[in-house]
Structures are given as structure tokens and as C-alpha cells.
């Protein structure tokens, strides 16, 4: 009956209100919006059908009143009949002040709907544009029972140069000092790590690259409040991550422009505005080429990294590493010709003159000389001149200099600067107790050699890091680590910089959106202890595969720069699934009959919500629903407090944990 009525309405609207259709499919959101606003076209169409008129209108003193709520329940494939088995679904979910459920509303503006709620969600396969059921659920505080309790672990394995070794209770190794990879829901894994006293409050660096919620990544929610859900998702995880950070710890969050402003507000709340350090902009690609023909307007070629600390008074960067190699700075234009003389007798000239003389141009540098150089070198004369000047400056760094105007100079220096203005092109020496400055034409001399730093074993010109990083190439990184991750992989050089400026050897680095494992791979090569959490299994491109490559001597990425050879190990384990295994089965099912078989098992073995009346289910009624609705229905029957096995239930018979698993969990959490 319900399905027939729905079909009648669909055909009616197809003829009388085609604007409600997208790609020849009824857009329920548009119809719901129209119902909430009492759209005349919708109501007029419904009134032309006797069945729809009878069901969704009531006569009051010869006037017809639209039964809006019952129509919306019907529209969402939920029966408006009190005795329907699907009626129980209407009792699950958050309500607004009028008692309407958020999942059925399209006109509710959620300022911050889930401030004190928990968004416990799973992730499906990444990089797939097809629509598929994406499990997520927002739980209000009174619904959260044991969701965030410490979880039991399973499938313990140790990876080293000899490959994978499944662990037994009697395996000899220190389980609590290993690099760690955890497979499972990152929110629950983070809460489980709280139980480890050697981890909680000891993490020096957190780097995460979460889903950006662009519609093109894996963060695809079935509800209508995507931004609110994403922010709840982020806040839940960032809040517990803060508890794991050391007092002098840092957190870097990679994010694009879509969510950066919103995420900043969340982090301001979690960490406190006083602990906001900076926002780093990272150049991810060049803007040259013919992109303008395809994408008119400004080209986006940067991403953002939000930087917060646990306590700004305690979080200290590694000062000696806050430098990056820079190209030759053409402000260093002058070269000293007689460095062995006293400064007062120095003679200098423009570096361009050296280049010109090499090409048999013997005129001093002026605004016209370059024309002759262009005649000799052609159209790319500027590039050639720059490269030659850079070489000369490098070779003569102790003699090449520039001048600058100091801000608020000391009295002794200010006097020398004034004197040097009067003595054109003559050096004036300003002496202090501890140092001396050289002044020329009212400015201070700085030699090119003074900006050289040792980077990767070479003495090179360097500049202090700013909040704009444009020196790390993103092209050509697809094969780093021997794995690929479309639209998500970050350069090893980026993670190297972040890890080196904030940590030292053996510090703990955490990434709970591990993806293809860049953070863990770089931390391994830099001799940091790392913890990676990831729910998805990327198969041949998974972080576990990448780390095995690293252990076996991977030479991509930063390996040659840091002298990486081979070695090391890491511990792998998974959250022990309970209801989560049914979620996976539901998501991967292709046919209604498969879903019904899953339900038959769930009735006797799964932990269902107390609101569920199993007797209301009949296979015939179930088959009237579309497969997406069948999946959503089954997912909502599961109690999300029991997705994974709690550590407190480690030895309960129903979970069938082996003696080895029980012993390894006790070692891992250091319990007797």
C-alpha cells in the first residue's frame, strides 16, 4: 500500500511538478522543502489525486488542512500508520523544539547542534564518486553509555626485517615501547590510548590530514547537516587528542579553504586562543599553464596547516632547524675588491660588472648595459645572468654584501650611520663593547656568508621559516614509499620539516588519520616513536605495506637526505569488533536477500538498541524498501555503544577471545 501510494505521488509530480526531479529521479529534499514551506504547486498537485488527498489532508470546517508531519514521514519511506513495523525508526534521533527529527527536516538551521554530542562514524572506500551508505551516527550525551570505554585489541603482529610475525602470549619483546599501528575507528582508538600512562600526556607531536569535507573525499554523510556533522566529527577527535599531548606538545592540522575557518574556531575552543600559534600556507602546485581556460578566475594552489600547542609557554621549537634553503637573493649586489685592506679603504663594485666583463662588455653597470647582454645571450639573458651571479655570489660569499636600514639602532650605531651618509661610498666602522658594525651610505652592511646554514650536510644560503612554505615540491611524490593515495598523499619533505622542528629522537609522533602512512614512514626514518591510527585498509597502498618498505630500506622520499638504510619494527593490532562487523557486512551487501540474512543473524547475536521491536520485522515488508533504506534501517538498529569489545569484557565468553589475545591485551594496557 505504502509503496503504491509513493509510486502514485512520484508519477503525479513527474507530470505536474517536474522541477522536483533531478536526473529523472525524485529529489526528496526538494519535495520536503516544499512541504515545509507549504508550496502551492506541491499542495495543488497532491489535491488532484484522491488517494493522496485522503491520506494527507483533513477537513476542518469545510477547509482542507495539510497533514505536514505525516507527509514527511511518508516521504522518508517511514510509514505514517501507527501499526507499521518501521514506525520505531521515527523514535530514533535528535529532535528540534517542535518534536521534529533532524533527519527529516530541511528548514532547521543548526547553529551548533551537537556541541555536547559524539559523532561516532565509520569510513567507506575513499575516492569513489558513487553513492553508497556511509554509516555515521550522532549520539546525545544520554545515549552514550560505554562507547568511549577502553577497547580490547586483536590480531597482534610484529613487523620487522623478517616480515610479519603473529604474536603469542610468550613472545619475548617489550610490547609497550613499540611503534604502533592501530586499525579501527580513530575516535575509539584515541580514547583507548588514554589508558596507557606511557602515552597519555606524553605525545610531543600530532599531525593529521583529515577528510576535507569537499564532497569529493571519503567524508560522505547521509544526513542533511554536513558541515555541522563534520565539525562534530573533528571536535570529538581533537578534544581527546589534546589530552594525549604533552604539555610542550604541538598539533598540526592540514586543511583546505573549505573548512579552515570553521576548524579554527573549534581549535580555538579546544586549545584556547592563547595557544593558537599560527596558520601555515603551503604551496602545493604551480599556477602556470592554461588552467584559466578551464577554470576561470583565481587558481587555488595552496593548502593550510593550523598550528596549535598544548601550552604556548612550554612548547619550544628546535631553533637550529627553523631554516630553509633559499635561492640567491639579488639584493646582494656588491662585491668587495680588496678585502685584505682596512674597511675604511675598501673598494667595491656591482656584481653585474663581473658578468659583463666575462662577456667582453667592459662598460660599468647602468640601465642600458643589459641591452648589449641581451644581444649576446638572447631572450633568456635575465635567467642566465641570474644563474651566473648566483654562482659568483656563492663562490665569493665572504666578499659579497648588501646594505639594510636597521630599525631603532643603538646610539653608537646611529652616529656612525649619520656619518656614513656624509661620506659617500666610504665605509664607517661603528664600535660597541661586544661587536662592530660596518656602515655605508647611511645603512648597515651584511655579508652574504652570514645567511649560510648547514642543511642536509651542505653549507647553503638559508632563510628563517615563515608562515608561507613554497619550497617543498609536491610534484613527483606519487611513488614515495612504494604506495599511492590519490588526492591525499603528502610529501615526505613536508612531514620531515614538521617533525624535525618540533621533536627530537624517541619523541612520540601521533597521526590518527594515517592514510598511506607518510607520517609514520617519516617518523620511522627520523628515529621517532610513532602511533598511527587508520580505519580503512588501502590494500597494496596501505600504511602497513609502506612501513614494511621502509624497514626493508625504501630509498624514496627523504631517505637519501637523512641517510636512511633499513631496520626497525612496529607493532600492529586492531580494535576487536562486535557490532562493527555487522556494519561492514551491511555496507558491502549488494542484494536485499543478503541484507535479510544479515538481519536474521543480528537478531540473535548483535547488540540491538532497546527501542527495537524485532517482531515488527517481516521479510515482505522489508523488501518493499529500496536497498539504501534497508541498509539505513539495519544500521540504525545497532547499539553504537557496542561497536567494539570493551576491555572490561575481555574474558566474557560471548566474545571468544583466545588466551593469547587476553594475555597480550593485559600486557598492552599493563593490567594484571
N, C-alpha and C positions, 0 to 999 in steps of 0.2 A: 504493500500500500504506500509506504513512505517513498520508496524508490520510484514508483509510478507517478506519484504526485510531483516529485522532484523533476522527473523527465517532462511532465506536462508543463511545469513552470519554465524549464530550460527552452523548450520549443516555442513557448509563448513569447518569451523575452527575445529569442532569436529573431522573431518576426516583428515584434513591436518596439523593442529597445535594443538594437544591435550594438549600441555603444557599451553594453555590459560584457561584450565578448572580446577576447584577445587571442589571436591566432585560432579563431573558431572554437575557443573553449571559454565557457562561462567563468568570468572573473568574480569569485565570491566576495572578494574585498570591496569591489566597486558596488556590488549589489548591497552589501552590508552598510557601506557608507550611505547609499541612497535610502536604505530603510531607516537609519538613524536620523536622517535629515527630512524624513517624510517626503521624499522626492515625488513630485506629481506624476512624472512619467512612469515610475515603478508602480505606484498605487493604482493608477489608471489601468495599467496593463493587468495587474492582479485581479482587479474587479471585473475584467471581461471573461474570466474563467470561473464557472460556478463552483468547482471543487476548491480552488484557491480562495475564492471569496468566502465560502462556508468555513474554511479552516482558520483564516487569518483576519476575519473581520467580525465584529459583534455589533448588533443593532442596539442603540441606546436612544430612546425617544425619537425613532424614525431616522436617526443618523448612524452611519456606519463608522465604527472606531477600529483603527488598525491595531491588531494584537502584535505589537512590535517584537516583544521578547520571544514569543512562540515562533515567530517567523525566523528570527535569528538562530534559534536552536535548530530549527528545521534546516536552515541554510548550511549549517555546520555539520550536517549528517548526524545530528543528535535528535532523537525523537522528542516531540512536544507532548507525546502521550505518556501519561503517568506510569503505565504498566510496561513500558518498553525496557528491554534489558540494558540499553545504552543510557538510560536516564541517570545512572550512577555517575557517569562522566561529568555531568553538569555540577556535581558536588565537589569536584577536584579542581583547585586553582584559586588564585588570588581574586578578590572582588573589589570593586570600587564602592563608593559610599551608597550607591543605589542598589547594591547587591548584584551588579552585573559582573561577569567574569572577564578578566582582561583578554583572554584568548579569543573571546567573541566580540570584543569591542574594537572599533576603528576610530572612534572620536574622542578617546581619552588621551590627554596629554600627560605623560608621566614625567614629572619634574625629577624625582628620584624614587622610583617605585620600590626598589629592592635594597634600600640603604642598609638594612639590618638582615638581609636575606643572604642565602648562599646559592649561587648558580653552580650546581654540580652538573658538568656536561662532559660528553664524550666527543671524540673527533672521528670523522669518517675519512675515506681516502682523500688525499689532497690532489689539487689540480684536475678536478673533474667538474665539468660545467653542468653535467646532467643533474636534475633534481633528484635527491634521494632523502630518505628520512634521516634527519640529523637529530639524534637524541640529545635533549637538554631539559633540565627542569630546574625551576627556581623554587627553593624551599623557604617558607617563612620560619621564623625562629621556633614557633611551637611545633613545627613539623620535624625539626632537626633533633634526632634522638642520639644515635650512635654514628652518624655519618662521618664525623671528623675524628673518631677514635683511632688509635694506632692500629695499623693493619698488619695482618700476617703476610709473610712472603713465601714464595715458592720458586721452583726451577733455579736454585742457586747454581752458579757455574763460575769458574775462574778461567780467564783468558790470559795466556802468555805466549811465549815463542813456540811452545809446543801445541798451541791451539786451545780448544775448549775442553775443560775438564769439569764434569759434573761433580759437585761436592757431596761428601758424606759427613756424617757427624764426627768421624775420627780423622778427617783430613787435617793435616798439620799446617796451619797458616794462621796469621792474625787477621781475623775477619773484620775487625773494627778499624783497621788502618789502611784499608784498600781504597783505590779509586773505585767509584761506584756508578753503575748504570742501573736505573730502575725503570722497568716497563709498567705503565699503568697510568691511571688518572693522576695528573700532576697535583691537583688540589689535595687529594687524599694522601699522596706520597709525601708532600711537604709537611702535612700535619703529622705524619708518621715519623718524620725525621726529628720532630720536637722531642721524641723520647730518647734520642741519642745525645747524651750530655757532652760528647766529644764533637758534636756538630752544632747543636742549638747554641746560638750566640757566638759561634766560632768561625763562621763563613766570612772571608775577607772580601770576596767579590762575587756579585751576582750579575751575570749578563743574560738578558733574554731578548729574543726576537719573536714576539707573539704574533698570532694571526692579526692582520691589519684591519679586518672587517671591511674589505673593499667590495665584497660581493664576488670577487674572483679567487678568494682563498678558501681555506677549509672551514672558516667560521661561518657556517650557514645554519641559521636558526629558523625553526618553524613558526615562531611567534611573530607578532606584528611590531614588536618594540625592539628592533635590532640594536639600536645604539644603547638603550638602557641595559639590555641584556649583556652586551659586550662590556660595558663599564662595570657591571656587577661581577662578571667573569674576571675582569682584570683586578678589581679591588679585593676580591676574596683572596686571590693568589698573592698579590703584592703585600697584603696585610700579614699573612703568615710568613712570607719571605723575609719581611723586616725582622720578625722575631728570631730568624735563623742567623741574621747578620751579626758580626762582631761590632762592638762599639765604634771601632775605627773602620768599619766596612763601607764599601761602595756598591751602588747598584746602577747599571747602565741598561736602559730600555730602548731598543731600536724600534722606531715607529715612523710611519709616513705622515703626510699632512692631513689625511682623513680623520685621524683620531688624536693627533698630537695635543691639541688644545684641551680636549676633554680629559685625556690621560694625565696631563699636567695638573689639572685640578684635583684628580684622585690622588696623585702622588703628594701634592701639597698637603692634603688632608692626612694621609697616612704617615708621612715623614715629618711634616711640619715645614712651613715655608722657610724657616730659618735653616733648614738642612737641604734646601734646593741649591745645587752647585751651579749648574749651567745646562744649556741646551747646545749640543754639538751638531752642526750641519755637515753632512758627509756627501761629497760629490761622487755620484755613482756612475755617471756616464758623461760623455762629451755632448755638446749641443750642436755640433756641426752637422751638416748633411741636409737632405731635403725633407726633413720632418715637417716643416711648415706647410708643405703642400697637403700632407695627410692630416696633421693636427694643427689647425690654425691657432694662433695665439702663442702664449708663453710655453716653453718646453720645461717640464719638470725633470730635473736631473740631480736631485738631492734627496736624501733621507735624513731623519732626525734621530739623535740619541739623547734621551733625557738622562741627566746625571744627578742622582741624589746620594746622600750619605746618611748613615745612622746618627752620627754626631759630628757636626762640622768642626768642632773644637779638637776632635781626636783623629779624624780622617786626614791623613797626610799623604800626598803624592810622593813618589820616588823622584825627587827633584832632578837628579842627574839624568833622568831619561825623558824629561819633558821637552825634548828637542827632536826636530825632523830635518832631514837633509833638504837644502834649498838650492835652487838654481842660482847662477851668477846674477848678482844684483848690480845693474848698470849704474847705480848711484856711486859705486866705487870707480870713479873716473880718472883719478890722478895717480901717477906713479912717480916715486922718488928716484932721482937720478944719482945722487951722491950720499947714500945712507951712512957712509963712514965719517962724514963731516958732522960738526956740531949742528943742532937743529936750527940755530939762527942763520946758518949758511946754506941750508938745504935749497936744492933746485928741483923742480918737478914739472911735469907736463901732462897733457891729456893722453890717456891710453890709446885713443884713436890714432894719434900720431904714429905710434909704433906700427899699427896695422897699415896705415897709409904708406909708410916708408917701405914696408915689405912688398908693396905692390908698385914701387917706384913712383909714388906720389910724394913729393918732398915739400909740399906746402903745409903749413901748420893747420890744424883742425879749425874749420869755420863752417858756416851754414851752407857753403857752396861746394866744399871739398867732396862731399858724399856723391855729387853728380859724376865726378870722374871715376869714383869707385864703382858706381852703378854701370858705367860704360865698360869697365873691365870684368865685373862679376855677373852682370846681368840682373834680371828682375829679383832674384833671391839674394841680392847683395846684403840686405839687412841681417838675414839669418846667418850668412857666412861671417859677417863682421862680428855679430854677437858671439858666435862659437869661438872665433879666434880670440876675442877679448876675454872670454871666459877662461880659455886656456892660458893666456898670458897672466891674467889675474891670479889664477891658481898657482902657476909656476913662480910668481913674484909676490906672493901674498903678504910677505913681511914689508914690502915696499909700496903696495897699492893701498890707497886710502880714500876716504870720503870725509865730509865735514857735516856736522849737525848742530842745531841750536839747542842747547840744554835748557830744561825748564827749571826756573828758580835756582840759578847757580850760586854756589857759596861766594862769600865776599872776595876771597883771594882770586877765584876764577873769574868773577865778574870784572875785576880790574884788568886782568890780562886780556879778556875779550874786548874790552873798550880800547885798550892799547893796540890790539891787533887790527882793529878797524882802521886805525890811523896809518898803519904800516902795511900798505897794500902788498899782498903776496909774500909777506915775510912771517916767519914762524915766531911766535911769542910763547915762552915757556912759563906756565903757572905752577908754582911750587906749593905743596902743603906738607904737613909733617909726615904723612904716610905715602904720598903719591905725587905725581906731577902730570899735568895736562898740557897738551900742545894745542895752541890756538892759531887759527888762520882766518883772516878777513872777518873777524867777529864770530867765528864758530869754532867748535872743538873738533880736532882730528881723531878719527877712529880707523885703525888699520884693518884690512881685510882678514888678516890672520886671527884677529880677535874673535871672529864669529865661528871659527872652526871648532868642531867637536868630533870625538871618536864615536862613529856609528857603524856597527857591524864590522869592526876591525879596521875601518878606514877613517882617516882624518879628512873631514869634508866640511864645506860651509853649511851651517845649520841655523835654524830659527826656532824660537820657542813656540811650542804648540799653542794655537789659538782655538777658538770655537768653530773654525771652519777648516775641515780636513779635505784637501783636494789633491793630496799626493799619494793616495793609495789606489792603485788600479783595480777596477772591478772587471775589466775585460780579461778573458783567458783564464778564468778560475774554475771553469766547469769540470775540469778533471782533477782538481785538488782533492787529495785523499783517496782518489780512485773511486769516488761516488759522485752522483749527480742529484740535485734537488732543484727542479725548475722553480723559478720565482722566489726562492727562499734562501739560497746559499750565500754566505758572507765570505769575503776574502780572509784568508788566514792572517794576512798582514794587519787587518783591522783588529782582529782579536788579539794578536800579539801585542799591539800597541796598548790596548785597554788593559790586558793582563800585566804587562811589564810596568806600566806607570802606577799601578795600584797594589801590586802584590810582590812578594819575594818567594824564593823556593820553599816548597812544602806548605805554603798557604792554601786554604781551601777555596776553590772556584766552583760556583753553582750555576747551572743552566737548566731551568725546568721547562723550556720549550726547545729541546735539544735538536730536533730535526735531523739533519745529516751528520751532526756531531762536530761541527767546526770548533766550538768552544772547547770541548773535551780533547779533541785532537791537538789543538794548540797548547792547551794546558799540559798535556802529556809531554809534548816536545820541550816545554819550558820547565819541566820538573816541578809542576804544581800538582797538588792533590785536587781531584775534581769529582763532582757529583753531577750526573746528567739524568734528567727525567724526561721520558717521552712515551706517549700513549700509542702513537701509530708505529707500525712496522713497515719500513720502506724497502724491505726485501734486500736486493743486491746493493741498494744505495743507503742502507741503514747505518746508524752511528756505530753499531757493533762491528759491522764489516769495516768501516773506516778505521776504527781503533785497532782492529787486527792488522790492517795495513800499516799503521803507524808502528806498532810493536815489531813488525817484520821489516821495518826500515824504509817506509814511504819517503820518497825524496821530492815530493811536490810541495807547493806552498812555501812555508818558511824554513823547511828542513835544512837547506844548504846555508841559509843565512845564520842559523843558530847552531850549525854543526851537528844536526840530529843524525844518529846512526840507527839504533834499534834498541829494543828492550822494554822492560816494564810489564805491568799487568793491571787488570781491572776485574772487579767482582760484578757479576751480572745477577739480577734477581727480578722477580715480577710480583706485583700485588696478587694475592690469592683471590681469584674471582668467586663470587657467589651469584647474585642476580645479574652481574655484569655479563656473564656468559650467555644469558638469555637475550640480553640486549644485542649482543653481537649476532646471535642466530636470527633475531627478528630483523635486524638491519640488512642482513645478507640474503634473506628469503626472497624468492622470486615469484612464488605462487601462493594463492590463498590456502590450498590444501597443506602446504608446508607450514604456514603460519598456524593453522589449526592443530597440526601435530605438536608444534611448539607449545601451544596453549594447553594441550592435554597433559604435557609433561609439567608445565608450570603449575597447574592446579594442585599437583601432589608434591612437587619438590621445591618450587620457588617460594620466596617470602613476599606475599602479596599485601597490598595496602588493606587496612582494616575496613575501608569503606566498600570494598569489592564484594558483590554478591555473585558468587560463581554460578548459582543456579539460574541467573538471568541469561547466561550464555546458551545459545543454541547455534548449531552449525549453519542452519538455513538462514537465520537472521544475520549471522556473522558474514555470510557470503554475499549479502545484499550491499555491503560496504565496498568502496573502492580499496585497492590494496594499500594505498598510503594511509587511509583512515584505519584500516585493520592494524597496520603496524603501530600507528599512534595510539590506538586503543590498548593494544597489548603492552606497549611501553609504559603507559600511564597506570597500569595495574600493579606494576612492580614497586615495592617499597625501596626508595633510594637510600635508606639508611643501611641497607644490606647488600650493596653492590659488591663489596669485597668482604672477606672474612676478617673480623676483628681479632686482634692479638689475644684478647681476653677469652676468645672461643677457640684458641689454638688446638686444644685437645678434645673438643667436642666431637663425638663420633660422626655426626652428620657431615662434617667437612672432610673426613677421610684423609687427614694429614698423616704422612708417614713419620716414623720415629726420627729419621734423618732430618726431615723438614722441621719438626718440632725442636730438635736439638740445635739446628742452625739458626732458627729464629731466636732462641734463647741466647745464643752466642752473639747474634747481631745486635740485640737490644740489651745485652748484658743483664739478663734476669736469670734467677735460679729456678 
